[in-house]
Every structure is written in C-alpha cells, then in structure tokens.
C-alpha cells in the first residue's frame, strides 16, 4: 500500500470512528464532525470528496445505513427503533434512505435471507463500500442481494482507490432496481383525499366539511408507511372533468378517499369511501352518525380504518398521535375547524396567491377556539401559522411584531404539547427568517419532520433552509418529498428549478420553470430562471427573447428590445450580461434584476468571471439597507459565486452575514 493510500485510509478510519461514537445523535452532522476532527468544514469537505467522491453528509449517512443493516441482521429492534439508534430522526426518512440505498425496505432484511453474520463478514470490499465512478462521482449502491459488515468497512474504502473503474458496471442495474422498488412501494400505499362534499342545506357548512376532511388528512399524515398527497393537490382538480382513475394517475396515487358531510340540527353524518383508483373498485366505506358533541374522534377512527385496509403498519407512537383527542370542547372544536377552513382557503386556487381576509378570518376563529379551551394546542399552532403568514406578507406592521407573536404562540402550543409538529415548524420559520438562527431553526424543522414526516409545509421550509446552508444534496431529498405531495404548488416547482440550477442541471431546471409558469404565469422570478438556464445551456436566442420579455414588463423599457439583440449579436451571451451590468449601473429601471441593486450587479459580474468587480459590488450590497436576502442568502450554495470562495473580502462578507460555516463549495 502506498504512503498516500495509507494516510487516506487512516483519515477515513478516524472519521468513521467519530461518526460511530456519535451514531445515535441525530444532530451530529458535517459541522460536528469537522469540529470533532479538528478541521474546518471546508477542509473536511474537500478531503472527503477527494478520497471518496462523496460529500461529508453522504459519508455520514452511509455509515448510519451500514450500522442499521448490522443491527437489523442482529435483530436489535424494529425499523423505527433502529432508525433512532443510528441517528435518523424520522423512521419514514430512514426507510426511504435505506430503500434507495439497498433496493428494499428494512422490514425485508430477514425475509431476503440476509441474516447470516458469518457469511456477511466474508463479503469482499467491492460489495461493501462507497463504490463509485471516479469521473462522474456517482455512488454505487448495493443491490437487493448484497451483504456487508462494518468490520470490513475500511477495506471498502481501500477498494474505492483500487477498483473504481468497476463501479459503473454495477451502478446502473442496482440504481434502476432501487428506483423501481421505491416507486412500487410508494404507489401501493399512496392515497389522495378528495375535498369532502357539503350535503347540508346550509352552504356555509362547507367550512365544517372541509375541516373534517382536513382533520382526517392530518391523521393520515402521521402514518409513515403511507404516501399521502396534500390537500392543495386534490383541490387542483376541483371542478375538473377528470375521472377518479385519471386524477390518481396524474398524481401517482393508487387509492382515493371520497367523503361527504351532512350537518343537521345538533347532529352530523359523515360518509367516506375508499376507492382503488386503478380499477375503480370500492375497498371500504363507512357511515358515521353522531351528535356534534360526540364527533371528536371520528376522524382518527376513519384514518385507522384506511390504514388497516391498505395494510399499513402503525407504530405505537403513530397510534398514540392519531388517537389523541384535540379538545374535549365541541364548541372549541367547531371554531377550530372553521379556522382551518379559512386558513386553507386563504390560498386561492392552485395556491397562486394568498388572501389577507382569509388569514384574518382564520385568526378570529382560532382565537375563539382558544377562548373556549385554553389548552387547545392545535388552535394555538394554527393561530401561530396564520399570524406568521400575515406578517410575512407585510399585512401586519411592524412585521417583526407579527413574527414575534407567531413565535410566542408556537411556544405556547409547545408548552402544552411538545410534540406539536406545526408549532415546531412555525418556530423554526421564525428562527430562520426573522432572526437568522439557522441551526436552531434547523433543529425545529427536523423535529417537526420527525413528528410528522408527511407535513408538506415543513418539508418545503426545510428545503429552503438547506438552499441557504447546504448541502444541496439534502435540499434535493426534502424538496423531492415536497414535490411528491404538492406537484401542483407553483412555489415548490419554482424551488425545484432553483435547486436544479444549483446542481447545474439546467435542462431539468427548465422543465420545472415551464410547470411553474403554467401554474402562475405572472411570477417574475421564474422568468429570470428561464434566462439564466438558457444562458448556461448556450441557448442565446432563447435567452434574448426572455430578457426582452423581462425588460418589456416596464413600458418605457420596450426601447431596450433592440439594444438587447445588438448586445447578443456583438458579444454573444456574455454581451447580455454586460448589457445587464450597464443598465443597472447607468440607466436602471424598476424591474427586478435591472433596478440598480448592488447584488444583481455583483451576480452578473460573477457569471462573467470578473472577481474584482463582483466582490466590490457585494461589498456595496452590505452598505444598503435592503440587502436582497432572498438571493443574498444563497451565496454559499450558488455555484455562480464559486470564483470568490477563497477571496478574503468575500470571506469577510460571508462571515458578516453568518454563512462562514456553510461556505464549503470548492473555489474555481
């Protein structure tokens, strides 16, 4: 073994031992490993990538997965218990990662004949480690019949350095099997809950019907073995002429739950039916007649019946959450359902906008629910959510007061019930965007996801945090989960396009841009994504048309149409960015990206590769009151700024805005 190989071997051994020593600590990540090893985050990132072609987060995750396999082989607990033992804070996320890595879920380890420790210890390193293609950096994952042991883990690392050329041979087949297996599982236990019909004589009781449906949906969200499509997706098809089978096909769901609610006097009748959309066959139906005073708890009964019919296994913790009685007060519960109705309806069709009156209406009903029951956790959490949105959209001034009120309400909810996922999510949002306390916010988001792995809002928020801090690989994982649940929410599609841009997958980014544009045609930021991706792909004529369209959104700027074309004809795509710099510095117009803001000028110079001018304008950005954090927050993960990663002035700026820890991308 060469001296360099020996040194690398010792380095990987040291890191592995540190991870294993902190295996059950869900918060032990890249930052903690770097600190424990006495290295900076950027140094450890470069070193690990150079040896394994993995990011540090991937390196840690695979050690956790290998440990999980050993524990499963040793029958050391069920999948949920082992998930927490190896540092996953969500059994559902653990199952997803395990399935993607091995090609089958944890529960199938024994049935596949893998429980053979003696044989396991003799598997060659080729079948045990981080096999990958050196040039492409693609990870070779084990296939469904592969076995390994942590005792031979170090040989596996050595095997990388010796036989990387064999990795791609195994990669394609095993990855395809893994993807197919994951899709099969997701499809077999996937469900879409359609909006419940209001059969009451009073049309105003639609809020009651929607509230009942929302409560059932939230209970289904608690079941980690189900893939539950969000309510925003189901509402996308309201009023459409699609059949149940066609809707299910569009959202990749096998089952659909339909329902109706009839409220009469002091009673309510709830009728639900579970349908296999694949063959339009009724699987189960339920008819529930109750006094309004006894209606609390029916929703959990329905959720359990659905889980039973879909052969979903519920953990004790999931059963406890589903059976939890939100409140003993029928009056409070009625107000709460109405509050949920208005909060959900605050978003207009396809969630293309948000309605101030809807938010205010929901706040009023949540406050009435709390007045009727001072210990109603979910009412406090709903009130916190609505208050946060009211402040975030600028409808409560000063905005900080609204954010702080949302914080206080979420903390009150957690004081009553520390396991309220929505309250943890709202508190995390406050910490991240109001106070820039990213790691504390991350902890709250991860807690929320652990408590409710199917909560689409927190999946989106956490992906947005990861776009700030990285690693982008993890942002991709969480955003993909949000996309599965809300494929028709334009914000999620737009975020997907941004992550693709950061991944330098420009064709994929454009696909999401088109979807987002169909869902919300007037969203200006999407136009810039079209421009940037066309430019990166060298599609100059398309970039010209988009830039002309952006400038044309300001009437006077129609005069710039010929200028843009001339700039392209003279200097190609670089000419377009030079033209943008000229407009911003000499003749700005009130259009985002052309309004003279220092950050945009710095960004356009960075794309042109001009380090000196880019960092100069970033310094000027620090001097203005509105620093444009919506984009400025992303400088640590945006590859366009890789030319500045080692620049002392850039590093000072990064430090001033609290992003030093996350500035780990290699410098160009």
ROMI-188817 format. One line per field, with one value per residue (C-alpha): residue in three letters; x, y, z. Coordinates in Angstrom, 1 decimal. Last residue first. Layout:
// ROMI-188817
residu <- c(ala	...) $
east <- c(X	...) $
north <- c(Y	...) $
up <- c(Z	...) $
END
This chain:
// ROMI-188817
residu <- c(unk	unk	unk	unk	unk	unk	unk	unk	unk	unk	unk	unk	unk	unk	unk	unk	unk	unk	unk	unk	unk	unk	unk	unk	unk	unk	unk	unk	unk	unk	unk	unk	unk	unk	unk	unk	unk	unk	unk	unk	unk	unk	unk	unk	unk	unk	unk	unk	unk	unk	unk	unk	unk	unk	unk	unk	unk	unk	unk	unk	unk	unk	unk	unk	unk	unk	unk	unk	unk	unk	unk	unk	unk	unk	unk	unk	unk	unk	unk	unk	unk	unk	unk	unk	unk	unk	unk	unk	unk	unk	unk	unk	unk	unk	unk	unk	unk	unk	unk	unk	unk	unk	unk	unk	unk	unk	unk	unk	unk	unk	unk	unk	unk	unk	unk	unk	unk	unk	unk	unk	unk	unk	unk	unk	unk	unk	unk	unk	unk	unk	unk	unk	unk	unk	unk	unk	unk	unk	unk	unk	unk	unk	unk	unk	unk	unk	unk	unk	unk	unk	unk	unk	unk	unk	unk	unk	unk	unk	unk	unk	unk	unk	unk	unk	unk	unk	unk	unk	unk	unk	unk	unk	unk	unk	unk	unk	unk	unk	unk	unk	unk	unk	unk	unk	unk	unk	unk	unk	unk	unk	unk	unk	unk	unk	unk	unk	unk	unk	unk	unk	unk	unk	unk	unk	unk	unk	unk	unk	unk	unk	unk	unk	unk	unk	unk	unk	unk	unk	unk	unk	unk	unk	unk	unk	unk	unk	unk	unk	unk	unk	unk	unk	unk	unk	unk	unk	unk	unk	unk	unk	unk	unk	unk	unk	unk	unk	unk	unk	unk	unk	unk	unk	unk	unk	unk	unk	unk	unk	unk	unk	unk	unk	unk	unk	unk	unk	unk	unk	unk	unk	unk	unk	unk	unk	unk	unk	unk	unk	unk	unk	unk	unk	unk	unk	unk	unk	unk	unk	unk	unk	unk	unk	unk	unk	unk	unk	unk	unk	unk	unk	unk	unk	unk	unk	unk	unk	unk	unk	unk	unk	unk	unk	unk	unk	unk	unk	unk	unk	unk	unk	unk	unk	unk	unk	unk	unk	unk	unk	unk	unk	unk	unk	unk	unk	unk	unk	unk	unk	unk	unk	unk	unk	unk	unk	unk	unk	unk	unk	unk	unk	unk	unk	unk	unk	unk	unk	unk	unk	unk	unk	unk	unk	unk	unk	unk	unk	unk	unk	unk	unk	unk	unk	unk	unk	unk	unk	unk	unk	unk	unk	unk	unk	unk	unk	unk	unk	unk	unk	unk	unk	unk	unk	unk	unk	unk	unk	unk	unk	unk	unk	unk	unk	unk	unk	unk	unk	unk	unk	unk	unk	unk	unk	unk	unk	unk	unk	unk	unk	unk	unk	unk	unk	unk	unk	unk	unk	unk	unk	unk	unk	unk	unk	unk	unk	unk	unk	unk	unk	unk	unk	unk	unk	unk	unk	unk	unk	unk	unk	unk	unk	unk	unk	unk	unk	unk	unk	unk	unk	unk	unk	unk	unk	unk	unk	unk	unk	unk	unk	unk	unk	unk	unk	unk	unk	unk	unk	unk	unk	unk	unk	unk	unk	unk	unk	unk	unk	unk	unk	unk	unk	unk	unk	unk	unk	unk	unk	unk	unk	unk	unk	unk	unk	unk	unk	unk	unk	unk	unk	unk	unk	unk	unk	unk	unk	unk	unk	unk	unk	unk	unk	unk	unk	unk	unk	unk	unk	unk	unk	unk	unk	unk	unk	unk	unk	unk	unk	unk	unk	unk	unk	unk	unk	unk	unk	unk	unk	unk	unk	unk	unk	unk	unk	unk	unk	unk	unk	unk	unk	unk	unk	unk	unk	unk	unk	unk	unk	unk	unk	unk	unk	unk	unk	unk	unk	unk	unk	unk	unk	unk	unk	unk	unk	unk	unk	unk	unk	unk	unk	unk	unk	unk	unk	unk	unk	unk	unk	unk	unk	unk	unk	unk	unk	unk	unk	unk	unk	unk	unk	unk	unk	unk	unk	unk	unk	unk	unk	unk	unk	unk	unk	unk	unk	unk	unk	unk	unk	unk	unk	unk	unk	unk	unk	unk	unk	unk	unk	unk	unk	unk	unk	unk	unk	unk	unk	unk	unk	unk	unk	unk	unk	unk	unk	unk	unk	unk	unk	unk	unk	unk	unk	unk	unk	unk	unk	unk	unk	unk	unk) $
east <- c(-12.9	-13.3	-14.7	-18.1	-17.9	-19.2	-21.7	-19.8	-19.0	-22.7	-23.4	-24.0	-20.7	-18.8	-19.8	-18.8	-15.3	-14.9	-15.7	-13.0	-10.5	-11.3	-11.2	-14.8	-15.0	-14.9	-17.5	-20.1	-22.1	-22.2	-24.9	-24.6	-22.8	-24.3	-27.9	-28.8	-28.0	-30.9	-33.9	-31.6	-31.9	-29.6	-32.3	-30.5	-27.5	-23.9	-23.5	-24.6	-21.6	-19.3	-21.1	-20.4	-16.7	-16.7	-18.2	-15.9	-12.7	-13.8	-14.9	-15.9	-18.8	-21.2	-19.7	-20.1	-23.8	-24.1	-22.3	-24.5	-27.6	-26.4	-25.7	-29.4	-29.5	-33.1	-32.3	-32.6	-36.0	-37.7	-37.9	-35.4	-31.7	-29.8	-26.1	-25.2	-28.0	-28.4	-24.7	-24.5	-27.4	-25.7	-22.5	-24.7	-26.2	-22.8	-21.5	-24.3	-23.0	-20.7	-21.9	-25.1	-26.1	-25.6	-27.5	-30.4	-30.5	-30.3	-33.1	-35.5	-34.3	-36.9	-39.5	-38.1	-40.5	-43.4	-41.8	-42.6	-40.7	-37.4	-38.4	-39.8	-36.6	-34.6	-36.7	-36.3	-32.5	-32.1	-33.9	-31.6	-28.5	-29.2	-25.7	-27.0	-26.0	-27.7	-30.9	-30.8	-30.2	-33.0	-35.6	-34.7	-35.1	-38.6	-39.5	-38.7	-41.4	-44.4	-47.2	-47.8	-48.5	-49.3	-48.3	-45.1	-44.3	-44.5	-42.4	-39.8	-39.8	-38.8	-36.2	-34.5	-34.2	-32.4	-30.1	-28.9	-26.1	-27.0	-27.5	-29.8	-31.6	-32.1	-33.6	-35.9	-37.2	-37.8	-40.0	-41.9	-42.4	-43.7	-46.0	-47.9	-49.2	-46.8	-47.6	-47.1	-44.5	-42.9	-42.5	-40.6	-38.4	-37.7	-36.5	-34.1	-32.9	-32.2	-30.1	-27.9	-27.8	-25.7	-26.4	-26.8	-29.1	-30.7	-30.9	-33.1	-35.4	-35.5	-36.5	-39.4	-40.7	-40.6	-42.2	-45.1	-45.6	-46.1	-45.7	-42.9	-45.0	-43.2	-39.8	-40.5	-41.4	-38.2	-36.2	-37.7	-37.1	-33.5	-32.9	-34.3	-31.7	-29.0	-30.1	-30.5	-31.2	-33.5	-36.7	-36.1	-34.5	-35.8	-39.3	-39.5	-38.3	-41.0	-43.6	-42.4	-42.2	-45.8	-47.0	-45.3	-47.0	-45.0	-44.1	-47.8	-48.9	-45.6	-45.3	-48.5	-47.3	-44.0	-45.9	-48.0	-44.9	-43.1	-46.1	-46.3	-42.6	-43.2	-46.1	-44.1	-41.3	-43.6	-44.4	-46.9	-49.1	-50.0	-46.5	-46.8	-44.5	-46.5	-49.9	-48.1	-46.7	-50.0	-51.8	-49.2	-49.2	-53.1	-52.9	-50.4	-52.5	-55.6	-53.6	-52.6	-56.1	-55.3	-57.3	-60.4	-63.4	-61.2	-58.7	-61.3	-62.5	-58.9	-58.6	-61.8	-60.6	-57.2	-58.8	-60.8	-57.7	-55.9	-58.8	-59.2	-55.5	-55.8	-52.7	-51.7	-51.1	-52.1	-53.6	-56.9	-56.5	-54.6	-56.5	-58.8	-56.6	-56.5	-60.3	-61.1	-58.7	-60.3	-63.7	-62.5	-61.1	-64.3	-66.2	-63.5	-63.8	-67.5	-67.3	-64.9	-62.9	-60.0	-57.6	-58.3	-55.1	-56.0	-53.9	-50.9	-51.0	-51.4	-48.4	-46.3	-47.3	-46.2	-48.8	-48.5	-50.1	-52.1	-54.1	-57.4	-55.9	-54.5	-57.9	-59.7	-57.1	-57.7	-61.5	-61.2	-58.9	-61.6	-64.4	-62.5	-64.5	-68.0	-69.6	-70.9	-72.0	-74.2	-73.1	-73.9	-70.9	-71.2	-68.1	-67.0	-64.3	-62.4	-64.7	-63.2	-62.3	-59.7	-56.5	-58.5	-58.8	-61.5	-62.0	-65.4	-66.5	-69.9	-70.1	-73.4	-73.7	-76.1	-77.2	-79.5	-78.5	-74.9	-74.3	-70.7	-69.4	-66.4	-64.0	-60.7	-58.6	-56.1	-53.4	-51.7	-49.3	-50.6	-51.8	-52.8	-55.0	-56.7	-57.3	-58.6	-61.0	-62.3	-61.2	-63.9	-62.4	-64.5	-61.9	-58.8	-56.3	-58.1	-56.6	-53.1	-53.6	-54.9	-51.5	-50.9	-50.4	-47.6	-48.5	-46.0	-45.2	-48.7	-49.0	-50.1	-53.2	-54.2	-53.7	-55.9	-58.7	-58.5	-58.5	-61.6	-63.5	-62.4	-63.5	-67.0	-67.3	-66.2	-68.7	-71.4	-72.0	-73.9	-76.8	-78.9	-76.1	-74.6	-71.2	-68.8	-65.4	-62.4	-60.6	-58.0	-55.3	-53.6	-50.3	-49.7	-49.0	-47.6	-44.9	-43.9	-43.7	-41.9	-39.2	-38.7	-38.4	-35.9	-33.8	-33.8	-32.7	-30.0	-28.7	-28.6	-26.9	-24.3	-22.9	-20.8	-20.2	-18.2	-15.6	-13.3	-13.2	-11.2	-8.1	-9.0	-12.5	-11.3	-9.3	-12.6	-14.1	-11.2	-12.1	-15.7	-14.7	-15.8	-18.8	-20.2	-21.7	-24.3	-25.7	-28.9	-31.0	-28.3	-25.6	-25.2	-22.5	-22.4	-21.8	-18.8	-18.7	-15.0	-14.4	-17.4	-18.4	-18.1	-18.7	-18.3	-19.4	-19.7	-16.3	-14.9	-15.3	-18.0	-16.6	-18.3	-21.8	-21.3	-20.7	-23.5	-26.2	-29.5	-29.6	-32.0	-34.3	-37.0	-34.6	-33.9	-37.4	-38.5	-35.7	-37.1	-35.6	-33.2	-30.2	-29.5	-32.9	-34.7	-32.5	-32.9	-36.7	-36.9	-34.8	-37.0	-40.1	-38.5	-37.7	-34.9	-32.3	-29.3	-28.4	-30.4	-33.3	-33.8	-33.1	-36.3	-38.4	-37.1	-37.7	-35.1	-31.7	-32.5	-28.7	-29.3	-31.3	-28.5	-25.9	-28.1	-28.6	-24.8	-24.4	-27.2	-25.6	-22.2	-23.9	-25.4	-22.1	-20.4	-23.4	-23.2	-19.5	-20.0	-18.9	-16.1	-14.5	-10.9	-11.1	-14.6	-13.6	-10.6	-12.6	-15.4	-13.0	-11.3	-14.5	-15.9	-12.7	-10.8	-10.1	-11.8	-14.5	-15.2	-15.5	-17.7	-20.0	-20.3	-21.0	-23.6	-24.2	-27.7	-29.3	-27.0	-27.4	-24.2	-22.0	-19.1	-19.8	-19.3	-16.0	-14.8	-15.7	-13.8	-10.6	-10.8	-11.2	-8.0	-6.1	-7.0	-6.1	-2.7	-2.2	-3.2	-0.7	2.1	1.4	0.0) $
north <- c(27.8	27.5	24.3	24.7	24.8	28.2	26.9	27.6	31.1	32.0	34.4	37.5	39.2	36.0	35.7	39.3	38.6	35.5	37.6	40.1	37.3	35.7	31.9	31.2	34.0	32.1	29.8	32.6	31.3	27.9	29.3	27.4	30.0	32.9	31.8	34.3	37.1	35.9	36.4	38.4	41.4	43.6	46.2	48.7	49.2	49.1	45.3	45.4	47.7	45.0	42.6	45.2	45.1	41.3	41.1	43.8	42.1	38.5	39.1	35.6	36.8	35.0	36.8	40.1	39.4	38.4	41.5	43.8	41.9	42.4	46.1	46.9	49.1	48.2	45.8	42.4	43.2	45.8	49.5	50.7	51.3	53.5	53.7	51.0	48.5	49.0	48.6	45.5	44.0	44.8	43.0	40.1	40.0	40.5	37.4	35.5	36.5	39.6	41.6	39.9	39.5	43.2	44.1	41.9	43.5	47.0	46.3	45.4	48.2	50.7	48.5	49.6	52.5	50.1	48.1	44.4	44.8	44.3	40.8	40.0	41.2	39.1	36.0	36.6	37.1	33.9	31.9	33.3	32.5	28.9	28.4	26.0	28.4	31.2	29.2	28.4	32.0	33.4	30.8	31.3	35.1	34.5	32.4	35.4	37.4	35.2	36.3	32.9	31.0	27.3	27.2	29.2	26.8	23.8	25.6	26.5	22.9	21.7	24.5	23.3	19.8	21.1	23.3	20.5	22.6	21.3	24.9	25.3	22.1	23.5	26.7	24.8	22.7	25.9	27.1	23.8	24.0	27.6	26.6	24.1	21.5	18.7	19.1	15.7	14.2	17.7	18.0	14.7	15.9	19.1	17.1	15.0	17.9	20.1	17.2	17.1	20.9	20.6	23.3	26.3	28.6	26.0	23.8	26.4	26.3	22.5	22.9	25.2	22.9	19.8	22.0	22.9	19.3	17.6	13.9	13.1	14.4	14.1	13.6	16.3	18.8	17.8	18.4	21.8	22.8	21.7	23.5	26.7	26.4	25.9	28.8	31.5	34.1	36.0	36.6	34.1	31.1	31.4	32.4	29.5	27.1	28.3	27.8	24.3	23.3	24.6	22.5	19.3	19.5	17.0	19.4	19.6	22.4	24.3	23.5	25.4	28.3	28.3	28.4	31.4	33.3	32.8	33.9	37.0	37.6	37.3	39.8	42.3	41.9	42.9	46.3	46.2	43.3	42.8	42.5	39.0	37.5	39.2	37.7	34.4	34.2	35.1	32.3	29.7	30.9	30.8	27.2	26.3	27.9	26.1	22.8	23.0	23.6	24.2	27.5	25.8	28.0	31.2	29.1	28.2	31.8	32.9	30.2	31.6	35.2	34.1	32.1	35.1	37.3	34.8	34.5	38.3	38.6	36.1	34.3	33.7	31.0	28.3	26.3	28.1	30.8	30.4	31.9	29.0	26.7	29.2	29.9	26.2	25.6	28.4	26.9	23.5	25.2	27.0	23.7	22.1	24.9	24.4	20.6	21.0	18.0	19.1	17.5	14.0	11.9	8.7	9.5	10.6	7.5	5.2	6.8	6.3	2.7	2.2	1.7	-1.0	-0.1	-2.9	-0.5	-1.5	-1.1	2.3	3.4	2.1	3.9	7.2	6.8	6.2	9.2	11.3	10.0	11.3	14.5	13.9	13.2	16.7	17.2	14.1	11.3	9.4	7.7	5.8	4.0	2.6	0.2	-1.1	0.3	-0.6	2.0	-0.4	1.5	4.1	1.6	3.5	4.2	5.5	8.1	9.2	11.6	12.4	15.3	16.0	19.0	20.3	18.9	18.7	16.5	15.6	13.9	11.8	10.4	8.7	7.8	5.0	4.2	7.6	8.8	12.4	12.3	8.6	9.3	12.1	9.9	7.0	9.3	10.6	14.0	16.6	19.2	21.2	20.7	19.0	21.4	20.9	17.4	18.9	21.5	18.8	17.1	13.6	10.9	8.3	5.8	3.9	6.9	7.3	10.7	12.3	10.1	11.9	15.3	14.1	13.1	16.5	18.3	16.3	17.3	20.9	20.9	19.6	22.3	25.0	23.8	24.4	27.9	26.1	25.5	22.6	20.2	17.9	19.5	17.4	16.4	17.5	14.5	12.5	11.1	7.9	6.1	2.7	0.6	3.6	4.4	0.8	0.3	3.6	2.6	-0.8	0.8	3.3	0.6	-1.7	1.1	2.0	-1.6	-2.0	1.3	1.3	-2.2	-1.6	2.0	0.7	-1.4	1.5	2.5	-0.7	0.4	3.6	2.5	-0.8	1.0	2.5	-1.0	-2.4	0.2	-1.0	-4.7	-4.7	-2.5	-5.6	-6.2	-8.1	-7.7	-9.3	-6.2	-4.2	-2.2	1.4	2.7	6.4	8.6	10.9	11.2	10.7	8.4	6.2	4.9	2.2	3.5	0.2	-3.3	-5.3	-4.4	-5.0	-8.7	-10.4	-12.6	-10.9	-11.4	-15.1	-15.3	-12.8	-14.6	-12.6	-11.6	-14.3	-11.9	-12.4	-11.1	-7.8	-7.2	-4.9	-2.5	-1.7	-2.9	-1.6	-1.2	2.5	3.8	1.6	2.6	6.3	6.0	3.8	6.3	9.2	7.4	6.5	10.2	11.5	9.3	8.9	5.2	4.2	6.4	4.4	1.2	1.8	2.6	-0.5	-2.9	-3.9	-5.5	-8.4	-8.9	-8.5	-5.4	-4.0	-4.7	-3.1	0.0	0.3	0.3	2.9	5.2	4.9	5.7	8.9	10.1	9.8	11.4	14.4	14.6	14.8	11.7	11.3	9.0	10.4	13.8	14.3	13.6	16.0	18.8	18.6	18.2	21.4	23.4	22.5	23.4	20.6	19.4	16.0	16.7	20.2	18.8	16.0	18.5	20.8	17.9	16.3	15.0	16.4	12.9	11.7	7.9	7.3	9.7	7.2	5.7	9.1	9.7	6.1	6.7	10.0	8.4	5.4	7.7	9.6	6.4	5.0	8.3	8.2	4.6	5.5	8.3	6.0	3.4	0.0) $
up <- c(-9.0	-5.3	-3.8	-2.1	1.7	2.6	5.1	8.3	7.0	6.5	9.3	7.3	8.4	7.9	4.3	3.8	5.3	3.1	0.1	1.0	1.6	-1.8	-1.4	-2.4	-5.0	-8.3	-6.8	-6.8	-9.8	-8.0	-5.6	-2.3	0.0	-2.0	-1.2	1.5	-1.0	-3.2	-0.9	1.2	-1.1	1.1	1.7	3.9	1.6	2.7	2.5	-1.1	-1.7	-0.5	-2.9	-5.6	-5.0	-4.8	-8.3	-9.7	-8.6	-9.4	-13.0	-14.2	-16.4	-14.1	-11.1	-12.8	-13.3	-9.6	-8.3	-10.4	-9.1	-5.5	-6.0	-6.9	-10.0	-10.9	-13.7	-11.9	-10.6	-12.8	-11.8	-14.5	-14.1	-16.6	-15.8	-13.3	-13.6	-17.4	-18.0	-15.9	-17.8	-21.1	-19.9	-19.0	-22.5	-24.1	-22.4	-24.2	-27.6	-27.9	-30.9	-31.9	-28.2	-27.4	-30.6	-29.5	-26.1	-27.5	-30.0	-27.2	-24.9	-26.1	-24.7	-21.4	-21.2	-20.7	-17.8	-18.3	-21.6	-19.8	-18.7	-22.2	-23.9	-21.4	-22.3	-26.0	-25.7	-23.6	-26.3	-28.9	-26.8	-25.9	-24.5	-21.9	-19.1	-20.9	-21.3	-17.6	-16.6	-18.8	-17.8	-14.1	-14.6	-16.0	-12.9	-10.7	-12.5	-11.4	-13.7	-15.3	-12.0	-12.5	-16.2	-15.4	-12.5	-14.9	-17.5	-14.9	-13.7	-17.1	-17.4	-14.2	-15.6	-18.7	-16.5	-14.2	-12.7	-9.2	-8.2	-11.2	-10.3	-6.8	-8.3	-10.6	-7.7	-5.7	-8.6	-8.6	-4.9	-5.2	-8.0	-6.0	-8.4	-7.5	-3.8	-2.1	-4.4	-4.8	-1.0	-0.9	-3.8	-1.9	1.1	-0.9	-3.1	-0.1	1.1	-2.0	-1.8	1.3	2.1	4.3	2.3	0.0	3.1	4.7	1.6	1.8	5.4	4.5	1.8	4.1	6.8	4.6	3.2	6.6	5.7	8.1	11.1	14.4	12.8	10.3	13.1	15.0	11.8	11.4	15.0	14.9	11.6	13.1	15.9	13.3	11.2	13.8	11.1	13.5	11.5	8.6	10.3	13.9	12.9	10.4	13.0	15.5	12.8	12.1	15.8	16.2	13.3	14.6	18.0	20.1	23.0	23.9	26.3	26.3	22.6	21.9	24.0	22.1	18.8	20.1	21.3	17.9	16.0	18.1	17.5	13.7	13.9	15.9	13.4	10.6	12.1	10.7	9.9	6.3	5.0	3.5	6.2	9.0	7.9	7.2	10.7	12.2	10.3	11.4	15.1	15.1	13.7	16.4	19.2	17.9	17.7	21.3	22.8	26.5	26.9	25.5	24.6	24.4	22.4	19.8	19.6	18.9	16.2	14.7	14.5	13.2	10.4	9.3	9.3	7.1	4.7	4.5	3.6	0.7	-0.6	-4.1	-6.7	-4.2	-7.0	-6.4	-3.7	-0.5	2.4	1.8	3.9	6.7	6.4	6.6	9.5	11.5	10.8	12.1	15.2	15.9	15.8	18.0	20.6	20.8	20.9	23.9	24.9	22.7	20.2	21.4	20.6	18.9	15.8	17.9	20.1	17.1	15.5	18.6	18.9	15.3	12.6	10.0	6.7	5.2	3.0	4.6	8.0	7.3	6.0	9.1	11.3	9.5	9.8	13.6	13.9	12.2	14.4	17.5	18.1	16.7	20.1	21.0	17.4	17.9	15.7	12.5	10.8	7.6	6.4	3.1	2.1	-1.0	-3.7	-7.2	-9.8	-11.3	-10.5	-8.5	-5.6	-3.8	-0.1	0.8	3.4	4.8	7.7	9.2	11.7	14.5	16.6	13.9	10.6	9.3	6.3	5.4	2.3	1.6	-1.0	-0.2	-3.2	-3.7	-6.2	-6.3	-9.0	-9.0	-12.6	-12.5	-9.4	-11.3	-14.3	-12.2	-10.3	-13.6	-14.9	-15.7	-13.4	-10.9	-8.1	-9.6	-8.0	-4.7	-4.5	-4.9	-2.3	0.1	0.0	-1.3	1.4	1.0	3.7	5.8	8.0	9.3	10.8	7.5	7.7	10.9	9.1	6.2	8.6	10.3	6.9	5.7	8.9	8.5	4.9	5.9	8.6	6.2	3.7	6.4	4.8	2.1	4.5	3.4	4.4	1.7	1.9	-0.2	1.1	-0.8	-2.2	-0.1	-2.3	-1.2	-1.8	-0.3	-3.4	-5.3	-2.8	-2.6	-6.3	-6.8	-4.3	-5.9	-9.3	-8.1	-6.3	-9.3	-11.6	-9.1	-8.9	-12.7	-13.4	-10.7	-11.1	-14.2	-13.0	-10.1	-11.9	-12.7	-9.0	-8.3	-6.4	-4.6	-3.9	-2.6	0.1	1.3	1.3	3.2	5.9	6.0	6.6	10.2	9.2	7.5	4.1	2.1	-1.4	-2.5	-3.2	-4.9	-3.1	-4.1	-6.3	-5.9	-8.9	-8.8	-12.6	-13.1	-10.2	-10.8	-7.5	-4.9	-1.4	0.4	0.9	-2.3	-3.7	-0.2	-0.5	1.6	4.4	7.3	5.9	5.7	9.4	10.2	8.2	8.5	4.8	3.7	1.9	4.5	7.2	5.6	4.3	7.1	6.3	2.8	-0.5	-3.1	-0.8	-0.9	-2.0	0.4	3.3	2.5	2.3	5.4	7.4	6.1	7.4	10.7	11.2	13.5	11.9	14.2	14.1	17.2	16.1	12.9	14.8	16.9	13.8	11.9	14.7	17.2	17.6	15.3	14.7	10.9	11.6	13.8	11.0	8.4	10.6	11.0	7.2	6.9	9.6	7.8	4.6	6.1	7.4	4.0	2.2	4.6	4.0	0.3	-1.5	-4.2	-1.6	-1.3	-2.9	-1.6	1.9	1.8	0.2	2.7	5.6	4.6	4.0	7.4	9.2	10.8	14.4	13.8	16.4	14.9	11.4	12.5	14.4	11.4	9.0	11.1	14.7	15.4	15.2	17.9	17.9	15.9	17.9	18.5	15.1	13.4	15.2	14.4	10.8	10.7	12.1	9.8	6.8	7.8	8.5	5.0	3.4	5.1	4.0	0.4	0.4	1.7	-1.0	0.0) $
END
